[in-house]
């Protein structure tokens, strides 16, 4: 950013609330630091850069990959990590979000990682708590660390993000992953295509600086990267597709459709996957193309880098 820090400065603390708060230099800084943490994460080693610091994972939505990787990231940096779900807290008894923020302030935690089904929740908490806040997904708004780990995965295989054609396909309407990736990839010089049935494309998507397709085959032609998205039925209040079988026929990634992309195209998926709905198992498990497992691995390294950079800036601004 303009002042050289990572994340958005609110008061005296920096927060990672979305890709919209970053610039190319900030993105490069987290990716470069994450590279140094990959081998450490693979070895299960630890550093003490967060020793004496407390990280609280507050997840209002269920999560396996994101919550676990933040927990591992914090512990490998020497932090004390606490996982809290609203069902096991005073919020289940009717405590408001802002009252919870007051309680968290009294506990003097250093980093709050929050996931919520309502857009803007992380930003609201960032204004109320003394801790650094990391948005681990808010509604259909943003999921910045997912976009960063996707970028790291792509960069490790292609050396750069600039000049690549990336097709993001599926349920774009409900996807915070798609929104964060569009912001990051276009910022870093990628050409982004969005593809899905008309019912699952956001109004005004063409104004995001991307190409919009409703024909998957057309979207995949000569693509360097194919990123498939899950049908998020839990966010659907009505029927957006006729059936899973019909959806897979037109929008599921199988070997025949993938053959339209570049021969060395990368296949990605943020998980969890619905095999046989948005992606065929033969593609998901094809190690010649699929980097889905690697995405999970990069998640730990990226979240280590994010925690390190935010706490480092917090100390500087204290």
Buried (B, 14 or more C-beta within 10 A) or exposed (E): BEEEBBBBBBEEBBBBBBBBBBEEEBBBBBBEBBBEBBEBBEEEEEEEBBEEBBBBBBBBBEBEBBBBBBBBBBBBBBBBBBBBBBEEEEBEEEBEBEEBBEBBEEEEBBBBBBBBEEBBBBBBBBEBBBBBBBBBBBBBBBBBBBBBBBBBBBBBEBEEBEEBBBBBBBBBBBBBBBBBBBBBBBBBEBBBBBBBBEBBBBEEBEEBEBBBBBEBEEBBBEBBBBBBBBBBBEBBEEEBBEEBEEBBEBBBBBEEBBEBBBEEBBBBBBBEBBBBBBBBEEBBEBEEBBBBEBBBBBBBBBBBBBBBBBBBBBEEEE
